[in-house]
Amino acid sequence: MNIVIFGPPGAGKGTQSKFIVKKYNTYQLSTGDLLRDEIKNGTELGNKISSIMNSGELVSDKIVSDLIEKFISNENYKNQIIFDGYPRTLTQAKNLDILLKKYQQKIDIVLKLNVSLETIKKRISERKSIEKRADDNEEIAIKRFQTYEKSSEPVLDYYRQTKLLKVVNGENSISQINDEISGLIDSIKGWL
Ligand code: B4P
């Protein structure tokens, strides 16, 4: 089973992905984490993308596509991937379908976490004190939210048409969201 987890920055995609990985023995593919690793390791790619990420803009579709193909093509992860933060644009959504088809896979469910900008600002300021991420400040959080709003609607429409989209209230507590997501995954596992 492959799952897409979608939502604005700070919605809790990473938090919920970690829970799903543990409960359902899957693998988390966080494009944000992969990109931050490139920056941390000072790679050529990392140097190229750090200013883009720290401005709240999206990294190019080509760069993230190359990163995810490495993961999708790995037999060890076949049909056990949580796509955390990918796709973020319509081009990425279509590209993901092409890549999955190439490796005889598909998406089984798309979970969308709904969270307001006010909640996100609060969470990001709390996360900043723990993780010290360079893009976690209020001004960049607002910019990232605007970037999300601009690019997300076509992605949501795309998944609405495929009937894979399930909307989850991301304002609830972490454990309430865990329960809601488990219910949704268990319901589709029954007919897979
Ligand atoms: P991401 O790494 O995807 O980061 P995120 O959206 O900020 O975080 P997430 O939603 O995972 O929130 P978390 O669980 O940490 O993206 C960062 C950047 O990378 C992008 O801006 C972009 O530049 C680039 N990028 C990534 N993917 C890309 C792509 N596909 N294409 C192009 N560019 C890409 O939760 C946030 C905080 O809230 C945590 O501290 C958590 O403890 C807390 N929290 C979570 N759920 C909660 C709840 N229910 N109640 C209370 N607190 C909660």
Residues whose N, C-alpha, C, O or C-beta is under 5 A from the ligand:
A	BS01	B4P	P8 P9 G10 A11 G12 K13 G14 T15 T31 G32 D33 I52 M53 G56 E57 L58 V59 V64 D84 G85 Y86 P87 R88 R123 R127 R144 G170 N172 S173 I174
